[in-house]
Amino acid sequence: MSADSVAPDPVHDPTYDTVLVVDFGAQYAQLIARRVREARVYSEIVPHTITADELRERNPAGVIFSGGPKSVHVEGAPTIDPAVYDAGVPVLGICYGAQLVAQQLGGVVSRTGRGEYGRAELAVVGDGGVLLGRDLPVHQSVWMSHFDSISQPPEGFAVTASTPEAPVAALEDTSRRIMGVQFHPEVVHTPHGQEVLERFLFDVCGCRPTWTMSSVIETSVATIRDQVAGGRAICGLSGGVDSAVAAALVHKAIGPQLTCVFVDTGLLRAGEAEQVTETFRRTQGIELIHVRAADRFFERLEGVTEPEEKRKAIGELFIRIFEDAAGGIEDARFLVQGTLYPDVIESGTSAADTIKSHHNVGGLPDDMDFELVEPLRPLFKDEVRRVGEELGLPEEIVWRQPFPGPGLGVRIIGEVTPDKVAILQAADAIVREELHRAGLDREIWQAFAVLPDIRTVGVMGDERTYARPIIIRAVTSEDAMTADWARLPHDLLERMSNRIIGEVAGVNRVAYDITSKPPGTIEWE
Ligand code: XMP
């Protein structure tokens, strides 16, 4: 694929002020960026190796240093080009970031032997300065996670708050607009944290709160028009949120120059194919090619039982069918993809092992000769959902749970057949319906049914049965990297179980999966 992907570039768009979050290895760097965006200021994450020149080039309104797992005293601890402090850009250091500011500018960071983890009582010192003064409470609860402490601020800095274990819990040099907080304003356990961040953004950096989803739509529509000009674009729809929002956004920009391709693998959830075609063709008025390919998938999956082989088989066939359909669209030169900001960050840094070979519409091969259009590249998932709502996509699509590219194929253990898919679709629909009725949709990351490759004995009426069990899997998660099994109410599980056994022929038992991730994965294959 020719890699010249063009996404809206908010950094150089004069509509938005940009705050850069420098990542020192914190688990919270993404969270900081999201909090900044909640304040309607665009933010991006950059590595700590960024030089002062590179930083200046991006013309940020402010810079936030994240926390990090290291001590500033260990060899190889991440630092930043000290010329950054002379770039005339406001700096806020958080936790490790604050300690780094103190150390690099001539203060003292000590190993006191007494760390602080969890809730701490913060007391304002003096007038509390810009970040903690005025109408914020003199005592407030904050979230701490540090071992070293700043014991002496650099010259020119005022100490504006302390805790029992951190004499310098906040410090400011208002003339240079450099400041630091030892606590974590980005986490919910710091109740006034968002206000502290907003004071930095608005009072110190002078940012404008213009990062709204409607302005994002406007900017990205203009960028897409620029990129595609009079050309034709195609977009593979998977039924998931990302490809749906990307398609709707591109359609808003170029209308009939966009054609969507929806490959119905026969491995979708009950009613999903109808919902996708209905939404896009009728409601959004998008030109849609609906390829009904269930037979080809079932034929290809005959006798395939090994999970990776199954994933590869589904992925390859999907691509072949997509290519065939795309080949029929004359002069299509642009391919729309729903790549999100976390994918962008991850592909820059991740060296994680491949646990499963993921297949999705985004996994199309390199040798397809398209220029990519990726309008969601700067966005987090919650922003994508808000853009989708604003574009008028229905709630069932915008708030849909994540669904794997290989579909029900990886939720049927062993060989995939049409009969098994029918059983699983029926059971899965009940799980989702009951979850929705219980009002738990948005609390649960994913809830679905799995069909294992075994039979068990039961008794129904007066008869012995020898039929299939269904396993219910429901998890809570922030990002699918880790997950916990959901503590669903017992009466809800009971309703699911009764209905599945009563309504789905061929099922005589229901089990609930109580494995977190790790050690399990969310999907069963
Ligand atoms: P696992 O099973 O690895 O899944 O814990 C993590 C998340 O990814 C989804 N998933 C996929 N998504 N293509 C996708 O687009 C895939 O091949 C795929 N496999 C798993 C899964 O549903 C969960 O949300």
Residues whose N, C-alpha, C, O or C-beta is under 5 A from the ligand:
A	BS01	XMP	S357 H358 H359 N360 P402 F403 P404 G405 P406 A480 T521 I522 E523
